[in-house]
Amino acid sequence: MSENIRQTPIHSGFDAHTTAEEVIKGIDLTGKVAIVTGGYSGIGLETTRVLANAGATVIVPVRTLDKGREALKDIPNVELDTMDLMDPASIDGFAERFLETNRPLDILINSAGVMAPPLKRDDRGYESQFSTNHLGHFQLTARLWPALEQGNARVVAVSSRGHRLGGVDFDDPNFEHKAYDKWKGYAQSKTANILFALELDKRGKAYGVRAFSVHPGLIPDTSLGRDLTREEFAPKPVLDENGEPVSNEQQAMVKTIEQGAATSVWCAVSPQLKGLGGVYCEDVDISKAEPEDSSEPAGVRPWAINPEFARQLWTMSESLTGTQFDI
């Protein structure tokens, strides 16, 4: 499959220990405009800080303005506005207000997310992880499309190695007919992030818009795992044929927040990726494509880079959100 041929490391010279500041060193973003969802906590906050300190104007959508102001008070070049990814009207309002400024959008980093919460649904009945992690970002990106096209933008979808736990259930994505499994829900939403970037890049590259998906790393010092016990924080381990956890140094590796933001920033700004897109990245490089039965914790699984699945998800997402891209 041609899509898999592109899914090959380019030997960027960076690694799992690289920080976002190291990635952006020497890159001037003066005059550029970025939007970072989740940009006021965890790796999103570090992403905002690094982009803003490189000269970019960074718009951060928040659910609570006071919380956002407190988190971002020491960072220059930041603008705040309100948005809730589980509220379609809120997404439309945020996008409309940005479009009214008539600014091109150079960078969109969809970093906000939830991980393995108890079953919760939005007002449409959609499961919260699929709603927040994928559908909300799908709608936001669609509404911002005129500004993205104007900016020859890069769009970055923050996914996870958790995608290896399963793909998208196209028959029942919102757990209406099967028992809720919070990890299957998380895996589905993270696979959806990768498939969305794949299809967005395919459709957008003719307009100068490129898209990437990333695994930031296992970063304990964030609020993403607020609903988890310590034992649950990491996704379930990969098991061998005997049902035993696979021993692998990478699986045990954790990152700092500064390291966790590096791959997102790299995908957003690095000249090394010029002319590329639609790929899943980790440890500040393009990741390898792994077979379905791989015991490696790293790499992207076939169900997340299947072009037919990407098209199917796009169509389903348009239907579920009532949103279409003007592409």
Legacy VTK file of the C-alpha trace (Angstrom):
# vtk DataFile Version 3.0
C-alpha trace
ASCII
DATASET POLYDATA
POINTS 327 float
0.000 0.000 0.000
1.484 3.324 -1.076
0.397 5.002 2.159
2.667 2.632 4.094
5.689 3.499 1.975
5.561 7.088 3.235
5.232 5.864 6.806
8.999 5.542 7.180
11.395 7.359 9.545
13.413 10.161 7.946
16.125 10.062 10.644
15.450 13.604 11.784
18.435 13.761 14.140
16.119 14.137 17.113
14.969 11.452 19.530
12.680 10.634 22.440
14.602 12.972 24.747
14.384 16.017 22.477
12.439 18.957 23.889
10.098 21.305 22.059
12.547 24.162 22.608
15.290 22.164 20.900
13.008 21.440 17.956
12.092 25.082 17.397
15.578 26.517 17.899
16.439 28.917 15.085
12.877 29.047 13.703
11.243 32.497 13.654
7.440 32.428 13.744
6.944 36.186 13.796
3.747 37.018 11.941
2.438 33.440 12.120
-0.877 32.565 13.764
-1.527 29.316 15.614
-4.481 27.786 17.437
-3.718 25.181 20.113
-6.666 23.347 21.670
-5.871 22.264 25.201
-3.188 24.926 25.081
-3.470 25.903 28.741
-2.407 22.671 30.457
0.100 19.837 30.096
1.829 19.428 26.768
-0.631 21.881 25.218
0.585 24.619 27.540
4.212 23.853 26.690
3.321 23.872 22.994
1.694 27.290 23.405
4.695 28.632 25.303
7.247 27.465 22.757
5.301 28.703 19.721
4.594 32.065 21.344
8.207 32.567 22.424
9.242 31.908 18.806
7.095 34.865 17.770
3.766 33.306 16.825
0.423 34.687 17.945
-1.248 31.742 19.682
-4.999 31.559 20.192
-6.023 29.184 22.963
-9.676 28.123 23.274
-10.701 27.414 26.858
-13.842 26.321 28.638
-13.162 28.636 31.582
-11.522 31.997 30.892
-10.252 32.500 34.439
-8.441 29.176 34.406
-6.906 29.950 31.036
-5.794 33.436 32.071
-4.067 32.087 35.168
-2.222 29.360 33.246
-1.113 31.647 30.409
-0.464 34.898 32.270
3.324 34.768 31.825
3.336 33.875 28.126
3.448 36.657 25.496
1.488 36.749 22.224
-1.445 34.706 23.529
-5.153 35.322 22.928
-7.960 33.506 24.746
-11.479 32.642 23.652
-14.103 30.206 24.884
-14.891 26.808 23.383
-16.090 23.381 24.519
-15.275 20.498 22.162
-18.403 18.620 23.273
-20.646 21.552 22.361
-21.121 22.023 18.570
-22.554 25.541 18.950
-19.527 26.518 21.041
-17.169 25.228 18.343
-19.002 27.149 15.631
-18.958 30.323 17.711
-15.219 30.120 18.336
-14.473 29.490 14.658
-16.759 32.301 13.510
-15.097 34.786 15.836
-11.675 33.813 14.557
-12.720 33.998 10.906
-14.121 37.485 11.514
-10.555 38.663 12.231
-9.656 37.841 8.589
-6.341 36.344 9.618
-4.784 33.330 7.912
-4.221 30.353 10.206
-0.735 28.898 9.824
-0.837 26.209 12.512
-3.689 24.254 14.103
-2.701 21.832 16.839
-5.598 19.718 18.072
-4.087 18.783 21.417
-7.050 18.726 23.804
-8.360 15.352 24.853
-9.747 13.035 27.489
-8.560 9.539 28.341
-10.554 6.571 29.636
-13.235 8.382 31.676
-16.395 6.721 32.946
-19.156 6.646 30.347
-20.364 10.144 29.559
-22.262 11.458 26.552
-22.654 14.853 24.939
-26.089 16.326 24.272
-26.307 14.380 21.004
-25.714 11.094 22.795
-22.175 10.702 21.468
-19.616 9.021 23.754
-17.343 11.634 25.326
-13.973 10.391 24.059
-15.146 10.102 20.453
-16.952 13.438 20.801
-14.061 15.353 22.369
-10.988 13.741 20.851
-12.256 13.311 17.304
-15.649 14.774 16.382
-15.075 18.125 18.076
-11.736 18.553 16.337
-13.202 17.417 13.016
-15.876 20.111 13.259
-13.402 22.759 14.431
-11.000 22.041 11.578
-13.839 22.141 9.049
-15.107 25.486 10.329
-11.592 26.937 10.266
-10.901 25.645 6.758
-11.037 29.064 4.996
-8.305 30.386 7.301
-6.273 27.169 7.061
-6.352 27.316 3.275
-5.343 30.964 3.348
-2.413 30.148 5.622
-1.068 27.091 3.778
-1.367 25.589 7.203
-0.121 22.550 9.013
-2.690 20.685 11.097
-1.461 18.417 13.892
-3.718 15.809 15.498
-2.405 14.662 18.873
-3.061 10.916 18.968
-1.506 8.180 21.105
0.132 4.784 21.058
-3.141 3.780 22.653
-4.481 3.448 19.108
-2.852 0.015 19.017
-5.572 -1.280 21.349
-8.188 -1.127 18.603
-9.667 0.680 15.638
-12.884 2.529 14.893
-16.124 0.587 15.261
-18.014 2.009 12.298
-21.182 0.148 13.266
-21.337 1.378 16.851
-18.825 4.178 17.541
-20.818 5.564 20.466
-21.343 2.347 22.451
-25.093 2.348 21.909
-25.350 -1.400 21.284
-22.395 -2.791 23.225
-21.061 -2.431 26.732
-18.853 0.580 27.285
-15.130 -0.149 27.536
-13.203 2.998 28.373
-9.966 1.723 26.821
-11.620 0.625 23.611
-13.253 4.047 23.506
-9.881 5.724 23.978
-8.216 3.552 21.342
-11.026 4.265 18.896
-10.726 8.013 19.358
-6.955 7.959 18.966
-7.170 5.794 15.835
-9.708 8.322 14.549
-7.165 11.116 15.071
-4.669 9.301 12.841
-7.211 8.457 10.156
-8.474 12.044 10.155
-4.969 13.419 9.583
-4.446 10.917 6.769
-7.614 11.898 4.932
-7.294 15.625 5.667
-3.810 15.612 4.196
-5.005 13.770 1.105
-7.784 16.296 0.519
-5.929 19.378 1.702
-2.523 19.149 0.065
-3.824 20.563 -3.233
-4.720 23.675 -1.215
-1.354 23.841 0.550
-2.649 22.340 3.801
-0.736 19.378 5.262
-1.766 17.253 8.240
0.100 15.032 10.691
-0.768 12.856 13.678
1.517 12.369 16.660
2.079 10.267 19.734
3.538 12.664 22.318
4.786 9.969 24.706
3.754 8.741 28.126
3.731 11.853 30.287
2.516 11.307 33.860
2.662 14.991 34.820
-0.525 16.057 33.021
-4.230 16.138 33.793
-5.085 13.754 30.935
-5.306 10.772 33.253
-7.447 12.508 35.860
-9.983 9.669 35.838
-7.404 6.889 36.238
-5.771 5.106 39.112
-1.983 4.948 39.089
-2.140 1.360 37.840
-4.403 2.380 34.982
-2.521 5.439 33.781
-0.655 3.739 30.960
-2.643 1.909 28.265
-2.835 -1.827 28.752
0.503 -3.489 27.952
1.052 -5.386 24.750
0.860 -9.126 25.510
2.736 -11.978 23.908
1.174 -15.237 22.707
1.174 -16.497 26.289
-0.694 -13.490 27.606
2.376 -12.092 29.338
3.414 -8.413 29.137
6.089 -7.795 26.542
9.339 -6.583 28.048
10.565 -3.540 26.161
12.562 -0.542 27.355
10.500 1.831 25.221
7.288 0.654 26.857
8.527 1.723 30.262
9.897 5.071 29.067
8.176 8.210 30.271
8.745 11.770 29.127
8.760 15.207 30.648
6.168 17.702 29.462
8.941 19.524 27.573
9.792 16.316 25.721
6.130 15.432 25.237
5.443 18.635 23.297
8.401 18.138 20.960
6.798 15.971 18.276
3.732 18.219 17.936
5.922 21.289 17.555
8.185 19.479 15.080
5.224 18.542 12.903
3.903 22.106 13.093
7.075 23.990 12.133
9.951 21.816 10.941
11.291 22.362 7.421
12.297 18.680 7.479
8.652 17.829 6.768
8.235 20.121 3.774
6.306 18.280 1.080
5.257 15.525 3.481
2.006 14.870 5.306
-0.579 12.335 6.328
1.927 10.488 8.489
1.943 9.382 12.122
4.956 10.608 14.077
6.559 9.852 17.436
9.850 10.664 19.147
10.301 13.592 16.742
10.396 11.478 13.595
8.008 9.718 11.265
7.092 6.412 12.860
7.312 2.955 11.345
4.287 1.045 10.107
3.917 -2.095 12.207
1.895 -5.221 11.356
-1.358 -5.895 13.164
0.153 -8.582 15.383
3.280 -6.610 16.316
4.325 -6.721 19.970
6.236 -3.438 19.609
4.774 -0.562 21.610
5.977 1.900 18.986
4.808 2.222 15.411
1.435 2.727 13.774
-0.979 -0.148 13.227
-2.646 -0.981 9.887
-6.168 -0.017 10.950
-4.986 3.547 11.623
-3.416 4.126 8.185
-5.944 2.291 6.029
-7.082 4.786 3.337
-10.509 3.175 3.003
-11.080 3.454 6.760
-9.962 7.097 6.556
-12.543 7.830 3.855
-15.215 5.961 5.800
-14.455 7.887 8.981
-14.600 11.196 7.101
-18.043 10.412 5.724
-19.304 9.216 9.100
-17.903 12.298 10.839
-19.639 14.606 8.394
-22.902 12.823 9.118
-22.502 12.798 12.914
-21.470 16.463 13.137
-23.547 17.855 10.284
-20.356 19.540 9.135
-18.672 19.482 5.732
-15.347 20.810 4.553
-15.399 23.287 1.690
-12.798 21.245 -0.210
LINES 1 328
327 0 1 2 3 4 5 6 7 8 9 10 11 12 13 14 15 16 17 18 19 20 21 22 23 24 25 26 27 28 29 30 31 32 33 34 35 36 37 38 39 40 41 42 43 44 45 46 47 48 49 50 51 52 53 54 55 56 57 58 59 60 61 62 63 64 65 66 67 68 69 70 71 72 73 74 75 76 77 78 79 80 81 82 83 84 85 86 87 88 89 90 91 92 93 94 95 96 97 98 99 100 101 102 103 104 105 106 107 108 109 110 111 112 113 114 115 116 117 118 119 120 121 122 123 124 125 126 127 128 129 130 131 132 133 134 135 136 137 138 139 140 141 142 143 144 145 146 147 148 149 150 151 152 153 154 155 156 157 158 159 160 161 162 163 164 165 166 167 168 169 170 171 172 173 174 175 176 177 178 179 180 181 182 183 184 185 186 187 188 189 190 191 192 193 194 195 196 197 198 199 200 201 202 203 204 205 206 207 208 209 210 211 212 213 214 215 216 217 218 219 220 221 222 223 224 225 226 227 228 229 230 231 232 233 234 235 236 237 238 239 240 241 242 243 244 245 246 247 248 249 250 251 252 253 254 255 256 257 258 259 260 261 262 263 264 265 266 267 268 269 270 271 272 273 274 275 276 277 278 279 280 281 282 283 284 285 286 287 288 289 290 291 292 293 294 295 296 297 298 299 300 301 302 303 304 305 306 307 308 309 310 311 312 313 314 315 316 317 318 319 320 321 322 323 324 325 326
